[in-house]
Amino acid sequence: MNTNELRQKSPEELTRMMAQLHESIRDMRFKIATRQHTKVRSLREAKKRLARILTILRERQQQDTGKTSI
């Protein structure tokens, strides 16, 4: 899912997706540690998706409060 699609989602949907990603990242870490999961790249991609969601939520929070940061 690209950034434009994420920006169209509501904050509730983004929060739900964030919780699911946290859970899947945790599961992947355990599976990688026990060598049940060999595709380490998927962990990196999940972390990037999570970072995108957190960035969008943070941008919206700053817009709501009227603050801008450099």
N, CA, C, O and CB atoms as a CASP TS submission, in Angstrom:
PFRMAT TS
TARGET T0000
AUTHOR 0000-0000-0000
METHOD Language model
MODEL 1
PARENT N/A
ATOM      1  N   MET     1       0.845  -1.167   0.000  1.00  0.00           N
ATOM      2  CA  MET     1       0.000   0.000   0.000  1.00  0.00           C
ATOM      3  C   MET     1       0.896   1.238   0.000  1.00  0.00           C
ATOM      4  O   MET     1       1.789   1.376   0.837  1.00  0.00           O
ATOM      5  CB  MET     1      -0.965  -0.006   1.219  1.00  0.00           C
ATOM      6  N   ASN     2       0.645   2.120  -0.939  1.00  0.00           N
ATOM      7  CA  ASN     2       1.509   3.297  -1.027  1.00  0.00           C
ATOM      8  C   ASN     2       1.005   4.428  -0.121  1.00  0.00           C
ATOM      9  O   ASN     2      -0.056   4.320   0.493  1.00  0.00           O
ATOM     10  CB  ASN     2       1.593   3.783  -2.481  1.00  0.00           C
ATOM     11  N   THR     3       1.763   5.481  -0.054  1.00  0.00           N
ATOM     12  CA  THR     3       1.493   6.580   0.862  1.00  0.00           C
ATOM     13  C   THR     3       0.183   7.287   0.528  1.00  0.00           C
ATOM     14  O   THR     3      -0.554   7.675   1.434  1.00  0.00           O
ATOM     15  CB  THR     3       2.641   7.574   0.836  1.00  0.00           C
ATOM     16  N   ASN     4      -0.114   7.458  -0.735  1.00  0.00           N
ATOM     17  CA  ASN     4      -1.354   8.137  -1.118  1.00  0.00           C
ATOM     18  C   ASN     4      -2.577   7.361  -0.647  1.00  0.00           C
ATOM     19  O   ASN     4      -3.552   7.964  -0.198  1.00  0.00           O
ATOM     20  CB  ASN     4      -1.409   8.329  -2.636  1.00  0.00           C
ATOM     21  N   GLU     5      -2.541   6.047  -0.742  1.00  0.00           N
ATOM     22  CA  GLU     5      -3.655   5.233  -0.268  1.00  0.00           C
ATOM     23  C   GLU     5      -3.788   5.332   1.247  1.00  0.00           C
ATOM     24  O   GLU     5      -4.899   5.351   1.777  1.00  0.00           O
ATOM     25  CB  GLU     5      -3.468   3.770  -0.689  1.00  0.00           C
ATOM     26  N   LEU     6      -2.657   5.396   1.942  1.00  0.00           N
ATOM     27  CA  LEU     6      -2.701   5.508   3.398  1.00  0.00           C
ATOM     28  C   LEU     6      -3.274   6.855   3.824  1.00  0.00           C
ATOM     29  O   LEU     6      -3.997   6.935   4.817  1.00  0.00           O
ATOM     30  CB  LEU     6      -1.301   5.318   3.992  1.00  0.00           C
ATOM     31  N   ARG     7      -2.959   7.904   3.088  1.00  0.00           N
ATOM     32  CA  ARG     7      -3.449   9.239   3.443  1.00  0.00           C
ATOM     33  C   ARG     7      -4.968   9.339   3.298  1.00  0.00           C
ATOM     34  O   ARG     7      -5.586  10.191   3.936  1.00  0.00           O
ATOM     35  CB  ARG     7      -2.773  10.300   2.569  1.00  0.00           C
ATOM     36  N   GLN     8      -5.574   8.500   2.483  1.00  0.00           N
ATOM     37  CA  GLN     8      -7.017   8.535   2.280  1.00  0.00           C
ATOM     38  C   GLN     8      -7.775   7.811   3.387  1.00  0.00           C
ATOM     39  O   GLN     8      -8.993   7.955   3.491  1.00  0.00           O
ATOM     40  CB  GLN     8      -7.364   7.926   0.940  1.00  0.00           C
ATOM     41  N   LYS     9      -7.092   7.049   4.201  1.00  0.00           N
ATOM     42  CA  LYS     9      -7.740   6.294   5.267  1.00  0.00           C
ATOM     43  C   LYS     9      -7.994   7.177   6.483  1.00  0.00           C
ATOM     44  O   LYS     9      -7.315   8.180   6.699  1.00  0.00           O
ATOM     45  CB  LYS     9      -6.888   5.087   5.659  1.00  0.00           C
ATOM     46  N   SER    10      -8.980   6.782   7.264  1.00  0.00           N
ATOM     47  CA  SER    10      -9.317   7.530   8.477  1.00  0.00           C
ATOM     48  C   SER    10      -8.306   7.217   9.573  1.00  0.00           C
ATOM     49  O   SER    10      -7.615   6.200   9.505  1.00  0.00           O
ATOM     50  CB  SER    10     -10.753   7.194   8.952  1.00  0.00           C
ATOM     51  N   PRO    11      -8.214   8.078  10.578  1.00  0.00           N
ATOM     52  CA  PRO    11      -7.283   7.817  11.685  1.00  0.00           C
ATOM     53  C   PRO    11      -7.575   6.502  12.417  1.00  0.00           C
ATOM     54  O   PRO    11      -6.658   5.840  12.905  1.00  0.00           O
ATOM     55  CB  PRO    11      -7.335   8.964  12.676  1.00  0.00           C
ATOM     56  N   GLU    12      -8.849   6.131  12.489  1.00  0.00           N
ATOM     57  CA  GLU    12      -9.203   4.873  13.144  1.00  0.00           C
ATOM     58  C   GLU    12      -8.666   3.679  12.367  1.00  0.00           C
ATOM     59  O   GLU    12      -8.155   2.724  12.952  1.00  0.00           O
ATOM     60  CB  GLU    12     -10.719   4.758  13.295  1.00  0.00           C
ATOM     61  N   GLU    13      -8.785   3.742  11.039  1.00  0.00           N
ATOM     62  CA  GLU    13      -8.263   2.663  10.204  1.00  0.00           C
ATOM     63  C   GLU    13      -6.741   2.577  10.327  1.00  0.00           C
ATOM     64  O   GLU    13      -6.176   1.487  10.414  1.00  0.00           O
ATOM     65  CB  GLU    13      -8.670   2.874   8.734  1.00  0.00           C
ATOM     66  N   LEU    14      -6.093   3.731  10.332  1.00  0.00           N
ATOM     67  CA  LEU    14      -4.637   3.746  10.454  1.00  0.00           C
ATOM     68  C   LEU    14      -4.195   3.198  11.800  1.00  0.00           C
ATOM     69  O   LEU    14      -3.194   2.486  11.885  1.00  0.00           O
ATOM     70  CB  LEU    14      -4.100   5.161  10.264  1.00  0.00           C
ATOM     71  N   THR    15      -4.935   3.526  12.854  1.00  0.00           N
ATOM     72  CA  THR    15      -4.599   3.016  14.178  1.00  0.00           C
ATOM     73  C   THR    15      -4.774   1.504  14.234  1.00  0.00           C
ATOM     74  O   THR    15      -3.963   0.804  14.841  1.00  0.00           O
ATOM     75  CB  THR    15      -5.464   3.691  15.248  1.00  0.00           C
ATOM     76  N   ARG    16      -5.828   1.000  13.604  1.00  0.00           N
ATOM     77  CA  ARG    16      -6.052  -0.445  13.556  1.00  0.00           C
ATOM     78  C   ARG    16      -4.935  -1.141  12.781  1.00  0.00           C
ATOM     79  O   ARG    16      -4.440  -2.190  13.195  1.00  0.00           O
ATOM     80  CB  ARG    16      -7.416  -0.757  12.917  1.00  0.00           C
ATOM     81  N   MET    17      -4.543  -0.545  11.649  1.00  0.00           N
ATOM     82  CA  MET    17      -3.454  -1.113  10.854  1.00  0.00           C
ATOM     83  C   MET    17      -2.145  -1.090  11.642  1.00  0.00           C
ATOM     84  O   MET    17      -1.350  -2.026  11.561  1.00  0.00           O
ATOM     85  CB  MET    17      -3.292  -0.341   9.530  1.00  0.00           C
ATOM     86  N   MET    18      -1.928  -0.016  12.404  1.00  0.00           N
ATOM     87  CA  MET    18      -0.721   0.105  13.203  1.00  0.00           C
ATOM     88  C   MET    18      -0.660  -1.016  14.245  1.00  0.00           C
ATOM     89  O   MET    18       0.393  -1.622  14.445  1.00  0.00           O
ATOM     90  CB  MET    18      -0.664   1.485  13.886  1.00  0.00           C
ATOM     91  N   ALA    19      -1.771  -1.288  14.899  1.00  0.00           N
ATOM     92  CA  ALA    19      -1.804  -2.358  15.913  1.00  0.00           C
ATOM     93  C   ALA    19      -1.529  -3.721  15.278  1.00  0.00           C
ATOM     94  O   ALA    19      -0.810  -4.543  15.845  1.00  0.00           O
ATOM     95  CB  ALA    19      -3.174  -2.379  16.634  1.00  0.00           C
ATOM     96  N   GLN    20      -2.102  -3.951  14.105  1.00  0.00           N
ATOM     97  CA  GLN    20      -1.872  -5.223  13.414  1.00  0.00           C
ATOM     98  C   GLN    20      -0.404  -5.369  13.006  1.00  0.00           C
ATOM     99  O   GLN    20       0.166  -6.456  13.106  1.00  0.00           O
ATOM    100  CB  GLN    20      -2.779  -5.331  12.173  1.00  0.00           C
ATOM    101  N   LEU    21       0.197  -4.287  12.552  1.00  0.00           N
ATOM    102  CA  LEU    21       1.599  -4.333  12.154  1.00  0.00           C
ATOM    103  C   LEU    21       2.509  -4.571  13.353  1.00  0.00           C
ATOM    104  O   LEU    21       3.483  -5.319  13.255  1.00  0.00           O
ATOM    105  CB  LEU    21       1.990  -3.040  11.449  1.00  0.00           C
ATOM    106  N   HIS    22       2.198  -3.937  14.489  1.00  0.00           N
ATOM    107  CA  HIS    22       2.989  -4.179  15.698  1.00  0.00           C
ATOM    108  C   HIS    22       2.969  -5.665  16.052  1.00  0.00           C
ATOM    109  O   HIS    22       3.997  -6.255  16.385  1.00  0.00           O
ATOM    110  CB  HIS    22       2.453  -3.336  16.882  1.00  0.00           C
ATOM    111  N   GLU    23       1.783  -6.250  15.972  1.00  0.00           N
ATOM    112  CA  GLU    23       1.642  -7.666  16.299  1.00  0.00           C
ATOM    113  C   GLU    23       2.395  -8.551  15.311  1.00  0.00           C
ATOM    114  O   GLU    23       3.078  -9.492  15.714  1.00  0.00           O
ATOM    115  CB  GLU    23       0.172  -8.054  16.325  1.00  0.00           C
ATOM    116  N   SER    24       2.271  -8.253  14.022  1.00  0.00           N
ATOM    117  CA  SER    24       2.945  -9.081  13.031  1.00  0.00           C
ATOM    118  C   SER    24       4.463  -8.927  13.107  1.00  0.00           C
ATOM    119  O   SER    24       5.188  -9.895  12.878  1.00  0.00           O
ATOM    120  CB  SER    24       2.455  -8.729  11.633  1.00  0.00           C
ATOM    121  N   ILE    25       4.955  -7.730  13.424  1.00  0.00           N
ATOM    122  CA  ILE    25       6.400  -7.525  13.574  1.00  0.00           C
ATOM    123  C   ILE    25       6.917  -8.336  14.752  1.00  0.00           C
ATOM    124  O   ILE    25       7.975  -8.961  14.673  1.00  0.00           O
ATOM    125  CB  ILE    25       6.731  -6.024  13.767  1.00  0.00           C
ATOM    126  N   ARG    26       6.161  -8.321  15.845  1.00  0.00           N
ATOM    127  CA  ARG    26       6.564  -9.097  17.020  1.00  0.00           C
ATOM    128  C   ARG    26       6.623 -10.591  16.682  1.00  0.00           C
ATOM    129  O   ARG    26       7.577 -11.282  17.039  1.00  0.00           O
ATOM    130  CB  ARG    26       5.585  -8.850  18.193  1.00  0.00           C
ATOM    131  N   ASP    27       5.589 -11.075  15.990  1.00  0.00           N
ATOM    132  CA  ASP    27       5.568 -12.490  15.607  1.00  0.00           C
ATOM    133  C   ASP    27       6.716 -12.838  14.667  1.00  0.00           C
ATOM    134  O   ASP    27       7.343 -13.888  14.806  1.00  0.00           O
ATOM    135  CB  ASP    27       4.238 -12.840  14.947  1.00  0.00           C
ATOM    136  N   MET    28       6.987 -11.959  13.714  1.00  0.00           N
ATOM    137  CA  MET    28       8.087 -12.211  12.772  1.00  0.00           C
ATOM    138  C   MET    28       9.427 -12.263  13.477  1.00  0.00           C
ATOM    139  O   MET    28      10.270 -13.094  13.143  1.00  0.00           O
ATOM    140  CB  MET    28       8.119 -11.138  11.692  1.00  0.00           C
ATOM    141  N   ARG    29       9.637 -11.378  14.458  1.00  0.00           N
ATOM    142  CA  ARG    29      10.903 -11.389  15.190  1.00  0.00           C
ATOM    143  C   ARG    29      11.111 -12.722  15.890  1.00  0.00           C
ATOM    144  O   ARG    29      12.207 -13.280  15.852  1.00  0.00           O
ATOM    145  CB  ARG    29      10.945 -10.248  16.209  1.00  0.00           C
ATOM    146  N   PHE    30      10.064 -13.236  16.530  1.00  0.00           N
ATOM    147  CA  PHE    30      10.189 -14.525  17.210  1.00  0.00           C
ATOM    148  C   PHE    30      10.421 -15.665  16.222  1.00  0.00           C
ATOM    149  O   PHE    30      11.234 -16.555  16.474  1.00  0.00           O
ATOM    150  CB  PHE    30       8.941 -14.804  18.039  1.00  0.00           C
ATOM    151  N   LYS    31       9.706 -15.637  15.100  1.00  0.00           N
ATOM    152  CA  LYS    31       9.866 -16.697  14.108  1.00  0.00           C
ATOM    153  C   LYS    31      11.243 -16.659  13.465  1.00  0.00           C
ATOM    154  O   LYS    31      11.822 -17.706  13.174  1.00  0.00           O
ATOM    155  CB  LYS    31       8.794 -16.583  13.038  1.00  0.00           C
ATOM    156  N   ILE    32      11.772 -15.457  13.239  1.00  0.00           N
ATOM    157  CA  ILE    32      13.113 -15.341  12.668  1.00  0.00           C
ATOM    158  C   ILE    32      14.140 -15.849  13.668  1.00  0.00           C
ATOM    159  O   ILE    32      15.097 -16.526  13.291  1.00  0.00           O
ATOM    160  CB  ILE    32      13.421 -13.878  12.268  1.00  0.00           C
ATOM    161  N   ALA    33      13.945 -15.524  14.941  1.00  0.00           N
ATOM    162  CA  ALA    33      14.895 -15.966  15.971  1.00  0.00           C
ATOM    163  C   ALA    33      14.917 -17.481  16.100  1.00  0.00           C
ATOM    164  O   ALA    33      15.968 -18.063  16.369  1.00  0.00           O
ATOM    165  CB  ALA    33      14.547 -15.340  17.320  1.00  0.00           C
ATOM    166  N   THR    34      13.768 -18.129  15.910  1.00  0.00           N
ATOM    167  CA  THR    34      13.699 -19.594  16.020  1.00  0.00           C
ATOM    168  C   THR    34      13.860 -20.280  14.666  1.00  0.00           C
ATOM    169  O   THR    34      13.704 -21.495  14.546  1.00  0.00           O
ATOM    170  CB  THR    34      12.373 -20.011  16.650  1.00  0.00           C
ATOM    171  N   ARG    35      14.174 -19.483  13.659  1.00  0.00           N
ATOM    172  CA  ARG    35      14.407 -19.962  12.288  1.00  0.00           C
ATOM    173  C   ARG    35      13.192 -20.652  11.662  1.00  0.00           C
ATOM    174  O   ARG    35      13.339 -21.537  10.819  1.00  0.00           O
ATOM    175  CB  ARG    35      15.574 -20.918  12.281  1.00  0.00           C
ATOM    176  N   GLN    36      12.016 -20.248  12.073  1.00  0.00           N
ATOM    177  CA  GLN    36      10.786 -20.735  11.441  1.00  0.00           C
ATOM    178  C   GLN    36      10.426 -19.875  10.239  1.00  0.00           C
ATOM    179  O   GLN    36       9.691 -20.302   9.349  1.00  0.00           O
ATOM    180  CB  GLN    36       9.623 -20.748  12.451  1.00  0.00           C
ATOM    181  N   HIS    37      10.953 -18.665  10.227  1.00  0.00           N
ATOM    182  CA  HIS    37      10.667 -17.706   9.157  1.00  0.00           C
ATOM    183  C   HIS    37      12.008 -17.297   8.555  1.00  0.00           C
ATOM    184  O   HIS    37      12.877 -16.780   9.259  1.00  0.00           O
ATOM    185  CB  HIS    37       9.861 -16.446   9.693  1.00  0.00           C
ATOM    186  N   THR    38      12.176 -17.525   7.264  1.00  0.00           N
ATOM    187  CA  THR    38      13.478 -17.267   6.652  1.00  0.00           C
ATOM    188  C   THR    38      13.516 -15.974   5.834  1.00  0.00           C
ATOM    189  O   THR    38      14.593 -15.542   5.422  1.00  0.00           O
ATOM    190  CB  THR    38      13.860 -18.427   5.772  1.00  0.00           C
ATOM    191  N   LYS    39      12.377 -15.361   5.595  1.00  0.00           N
ATOM    192  CA  LYS    39      12.338 -14.145   4.779  1.00  0.00           C
ATOM    193  C   LYS    39      12.479 -12.921   5.680  1.00  0.00           C
ATOM    194  O   LYS    39      11.486 -12.325   6.097  1.00  0.00           O
ATOM    195  CB  LYS    39      11.020 -14.069   3.956  1.00  0.00           C
ATOM    196  N   VAL    40      13.712 -12.562   5.969  1.00  0.00           N
ATOM    197  CA  VAL    40      14.006 -11.450   6.861  1.00  0.00           C
ATOM    198  C   VAL    40      13.575 -10.131   6.218  1.00  0.00           C
ATOM    199  O   VAL    40      13.263  -9.171   6.922  1.00  0.00           O
ATOM    200  CB  VAL    40      15.508 -11.417   7.209  1.00  0.00           C
ATOM    201  N   ARG    41      13.558 -10.083   4.931  1.00  0.00           N
ATOM    202  CA  ARG    41      13.176  -8.878   4.202  1.00  0.00           C
ATOM    203  C   ARG    41      11.756  -8.440   4.547  1.00  0.00           C
ATOM    204  O   ARG    41      11.470  -7.243   4.575  1.00  0.00           O
ATOM    205  CB  ARG    41      13.300  -9.109   2.700  1.00  0.00           C
ATOM    206  N   SER    42      10.871  -9.385   4.806  1.00  0.00           N
ATOM    207  CA  SER    42       9.488  -9.040   5.127  1.00  0.00           C
ATOM    208  C   SER    42       9.401  -8.265   6.438  1.00  0.00           C
ATOM    209  O   SER    42       8.509  -7.432   6.602  1.00  0.00           O
ATOM    210  CB  SER    42       8.631 -10.305   5.209  1.00  0.00           C
ATOM    211  N   LEU    43      10.304  -8.522   7.365  1.00  0.00           N
ATOM    212  CA  LEU    43      10.339  -7.764   8.615  1.00  0.00           C
ATOM    213  C   LEU    43      10.693  -6.306   8.334  1.00  0.00           C
ATOM    214  O   LEU    43      10.075  -5.394   8.886  1.00  0.00           O
ATOM    215  CB  LEU    43      11.354  -8.384   9.603  1.00  0.00           C
ATOM    216  N   ARG    44      11.667  -6.094   7.493  1.00  0.00           N
ATOM    217  CA  ARG    44      12.080  -4.733   7.141  1.00  0.00           C
ATOM    218  C   ARG    44      10.948  -3.982   6.453  1.00  0.00           C
ATOM    219  O   ARG    44      10.716  -2.806   6.733  1.00  0.00           O
ATOM    220  CB  ARG    44      13.319  -4.765   6.234  1.00  0.00           C
ATOM    221  N   GLU    45      10.245  -4.661   5.553  1.00  0.00           N
ATOM    222  CA  GLU    45       9.133  -4.022   4.849  1.00  0.00           C
ATOM    223  C   GLU    45       7.994  -3.677   5.802  1.00  0.00           C
ATOM    224  O   GLU    45       7.363  -2.631   5.655  1.00  0.00           O
ATOM    225  CB  GLU    45       8.621  -4.931   3.733  1.00  0.00           C
ATOM    226  N   ALA    46       7.726  -4.539   6.774  1.00  0.00           N
ATOM    227  CA  ALA    46       6.679  -4.269   7.747  1.00  0.00           C
ATOM    228  C   ALA    46       7.044  -3.068   8.610  1.00  0.00           C
ATOM    229  O   ALA    46       6.183  -2.253   8.940  1.00  0.00           O
ATOM    230  CB  ALA    46       6.432  -5.500   8.624  1.00  0.00           C
ATOM    231  N   LYS    47       8.308  -2.957   8.973  1.00  0.00           N
ATOM    232  CA  LYS    47       8.743  -1.807   9.763  1.00  0.00           C
ATOM    233  C   LYS    47       8.597  -0.513   8.976  1.00  0.00           C
ATOM    234  O   LYS    47       8.234   0.518   9.541  1.00  0.00           O
ATOM    235  CB  LYS    47      10.193  -1.986  10.212  1.00  0.00           C
ATOM    236  N   LYS    48       8.876  -0.558   7.676  1.00  0.00           N
ATOM    237  CA  LYS    48       8.728   0.631   6.838  1.00  0.00           C
ATOM    238  C   LYS    48       7.262   1.030   6.713  1.00  0.00           C
ATOM    239  O   LYS    48       6.934   2.217   6.742  1.00  0.00           O
ATOM    240  CB  LYS    48       9.329   0.386   5.447  1.00  0.00           C
ATOM    241  N   ARG    49       6.366   0.026   6.573  1.00  0.00           N
ATOM    242  CA  ARG    49       4.939   0.323   6.513  1.00  0.00           C
ATOM    243  C   ARG    49       4.471   0.979   7.813  1.00  0.00           C
ATOM    244  O   ARG    49       3.688   1.930   7.797  1.00  0.00           O
ATOM    245  CB  ARG    49       4.134  -0.960   6.241  1.00  0.00           C
ATOM    246  N   LEU    50       4.960   0.458   8.929  1.00  0.00           N
ATOM    247  CA  LEU    50       4.612   1.020  10.226  1.00  0.00           C
ATOM    248  C   LEU    50       5.104   2.466  10.341  1.00  0.00           C
ATOM    249  O   LEU    50       4.385   3.328  10.845  1.00  0.00           O
ATOM    250  CB  LEU    50       5.203   0.163  11.357  1.00  0.00           C
ATOM    251  N   ALA    51       6.300   2.725   9.883  1.00  0.00           N
ATOM    252  CA  ALA    51       6.859   4.075   9.935  1.00  0.00           C
ATOM    253  C   ALA    51       6.038   5.034   9.076  1.00  0.00           C
ATOM    254  O   ALA    51       5.838   6.186   9.459  1.00  0.00           O
ATOM    255  CB  ALA    51       8.325   4.069   9.471  1.00  0.00           C
ATOM    256  N   ARG    52       5.568   4.579   7.934  1.00  0.00           N
ATOM    257  CA  ARG    52       4.740   5.434   7.081  1.00  0.00           C
ATOM    258  C   ARG    52       3.435   5.806   7.782  1.00  0.00           C
ATOM    259  O   ARG    52       2.999   6.956   7.741  1.00  0.00           O
ATOM    260  CB  ARG    52       4.442   4.730   5.746  1.00  0.00           C
ATOM    261  N   ILE    53       2.819   4.815   8.425  1.00  0.00           N
ATOM    262  CA  ILE    53       1.561   5.061   9.130  1.00  0.00           C
ATOM    263  C   ILE    53       1.782   6.033  10.277  1.00  0.00           C
ATOM    264  O   ILE    53       0.999   6.965  10.461  1.00  0.00           O
ATOM    265  CB  ILE    53       0.961   3.744   9.655  1.00  0.00           C
ATOM    266  N   LEU    54       2.839   5.826  11.046  1.00  0.00           N
ATOM    267  CA  LEU    54       3.128   6.715  12.167  1.00  0.00           C
ATOM    268  C   LEU    54       3.407   8.138  11.690  1.00  0.00           C
ATOM    269  O   LEU    54       3.008   9.101  12.345  1.00  0.00           O
ATOM    270  CB  LEU    54       4.318   6.188  12.968  1.00  0.00           C
ATOM    271  N   THR    55       4.081   8.275  10.565  1.00  0.00           N
ATOM    272  CA  THR    55       4.374   9.588  10.005  1.00  0.00           C
ATOM    273  C   THR    55       3.090  10.304   9.608  1.00  0.00           C
ATOM    274  O   THR    55       2.924  11.490   9.895  1.00  0.00           O
ATOM    275  CB  THR    55       5.306   9.461   8.797  1.00  0.00           C
ATOM    276  N   ILE    56       2.191   9.597   8.956  1.00  0.00           N
ATOM    277  CA  ILE    56       0.925  10.198   8.531  1.00  0.00           C
ATOM    278  C   ILE    56       0.095  10.615   9.737  1.00  0.00           C
ATOM    279  O   ILE    56      -0.485  11.701   9.745  1.00  0.00           O
ATOM    280  CB  ILE    56       0.129   9.217   7.654  1.00  0.00           C
ATOM    281  N   LEU    57       0.033   9.760  10.759  1.00  0.00           N
ATOM    282  CA  LEU    57      -0.710  10.110  11.962  1.00  0.00           C
ATOM    283  C   LEU    57      -0.110  11.333  12.645  1.00  0.00           C
ATOM    284  O   LEU    57      -0.840  12.198  13.130  1.00  0.00           O
ATOM    285  CB  LEU    57      -0.738   8.931  12.929  1.00  0.00           C
ATOM    286  N   ARG    58       1.210  11.404  12.683  1.00  0.00           N
ATOM    287  CA  ARG    58       1.893  12.547  13.299  1.00  0.00           C
ATOM    288  C   ARG    58       1.621  13.829  12.503  1.00  0.00           C
ATOM    289  O   ARG    58       1.391  14.882  13.097  1.00  0.00           O
ATOM    290  CB  ARG    58       3.419  12.284  13.389  1.00  0.00           C
ATOM    291  N   GLU    59       1.645  13.753  11.182  1.00  0.00           N
ATOM    292  CA  GLU    59       1.351  14.920  10.350  1.00  0.00           C
ATOM    293  C   GLU    59      -0.056  15.432  10.612  1.00  0.00           C
ATOM    294  O   GLU    59      -0.271  16.639  10.727  1.00  0.00           O
ATOM    295  CB  GLU    59       1.517  14.579   8.866  1.00  0.00           C
ATOM    296  N   ARG    60      -1.006  14.522  10.706  1.00  0.00           N
ATOM    297  CA  ARG    60      -2.382  14.926  10.969  1.00  0.00           C
ATOM    298  C   ARG    60      -2.522  15.552  12.343  1.00  0.00           C
ATOM    299  O   ARG    60      -3.273  16.512  12.517  1.00  0.00           O
ATOM    300  CB  ARG    60      -3.316  13.736  10.844  1.00  0.00           C
ATOM    301  N   GLN    61      -1.811  15.021  13.312  1.00  0.00           N
ATOM    302  CA  GLN    61      -1.857  15.561  14.662  1.00  0.00           C
ATOM    303  C   GLN    61      -1.310  16.988  14.673  1.00  0.00           C
ATOM    304  O   GLN    61      -1.867  17.860  15.342  1.00  0.00           O
ATOM    305  CB  GLN    61      -1.059  14.665  15.632  1.00  0.00           C
ATOM    306  N   GLN    62      -0.243  17.227  13.951  1.00  0.00           N
ATOM    307  CA  GLN    62       0.340  18.564  13.887  1.00  0.00           C
ATOM    308  C   GLN    62      -0.572  19.528  13.148  1.00  0.00           C
ATOM    309  O   GLN    62      -0.654  20.701  13.511  1.00  0.00           O
ATOM    310  CB  GLN    62       1.705  18.516  13.213  1.00  0.00           C
ATOM    311  N   GLN    63      -1.260  19.051  12.112  1.00  0.00           N
ATOM    312  CA  GLN    63      -2.186  19.921  11.392  1.00  0.00           C
ATOM    313  C   GLN    63      -3.356  20.314  12.278  1.00  0.00           C
ATOM    314  O   GLN    63      -3.831  21.448  12.221  1.00  0.00           O
ATOM    315  CB  GLN    63      -2.695  19.234  10.121  1.00  0.00           C
ATOM    316  N   ASP    64      -3.824  19.375  13.102  1.00  0.00           N
ATOM    317  CA  ASP    64      -4.956  19.656  13.985  1.00  0.00           C
ATOM    318  C   ASP    64      -4.596  20.688  15.041  1.00  0.00           C
ATOM    319  O   ASP    64      -5.427  21.520  15.406  1.00  0.00           O
ATOM    320  CB  ASP    64      -5.435  18.376  14.655  1.00  0.00           C
ATOM    321  N   THR    65      -3.370  20.641  15.530  1.00  0.00           N
ATOM    322  CA  THR    65      -2.970  21.576  16.571  1.00  0.00           C
ATOM    323  C   THR    65      -2.431  22.875  15.983  1.00  0.00           C
ATOM    324  O   THR    65      -2.263  23.857  16.707  1.00  0.00           O
ATOM    325  CB  THR    65      -1.926  20.941  17.472  1.00  0.00           C
ATOM    326  N   GLY    66      -2.159  22.895  14.691  1.00  0.00           N
ATOM    327  CA  GLY    66      -1.666  24.094  14.035  1.00  0.00           C
ATOM    328  C   GLY    66      -0.187  24.306  14.190  1.00  0.00           C
ATOM    329  O   GLY    66       0.319  25.377  13.855  1.00  0.00           O
ATOM    330  N   LYS    67       0.523  23.320  14.686  1.00  0.00           N
ATOM    331  CA  LYS    67       1.972  23.444  14.862  1.00  0.00           C
ATOM    332  C   LYS    67       2.683  22.908  13.635  1.00  0.00           C
ATOM    333  O   LYS    67       2.237  21.956  12.994  1.00  0.00           O
ATOM    334  CB  LYS    67       2.445  22.696  16.129  1.00  0.00           C
ATOM    335  N   THR    68       3.788  23.541  13.331  1.00  0.00           N
ATOM    336  CA  THR    68       4.637  23.050  12.268  1.00  0.00           C
ATOM    337  C   THR    68       6.048  22.950  12.809  1.00  0.00           C
ATOM    338  O   THR    68       6.478  23.787  13.602  1.00  0.00           O
ATOM    339  CB  THR    68       4.573  23.966  11.017  1.00  0.00           C
ATOM    340  N   SER    69       6.752  21.946  12.390  1.00  0.00           N
ATOM    341  CA  SER    69       8.135  21.811  12.811  1.00  0.00           C
ATOM    342  C   SER    69       9.020  21.671  11.593  1.00  0.00           C
ATOM    343  O   SER    69       8.576  21.241  10.529  1.00  0.00           O
ATOM    344  CB  SER    69       8.312  20.611  13.752  1.00  0.00           C
ATOM    345  N   ILE    70      10.228  22.026  11.755  1.00  0.00           N
ATOM    346  CA  ILE    70      11.177  21.992  10.635  1.00  0.00           C
ATOM    347  C   ILE    70      11.900  20.675  10.646  1.00  0.00           C
ATOM    348  O   ILE    70      12.749  20.430   9.789  1.00  0.00           O
ATOM    349  CB  ILE    70      12.185  23.162  10.708  1.00  0.00           C
TER
END
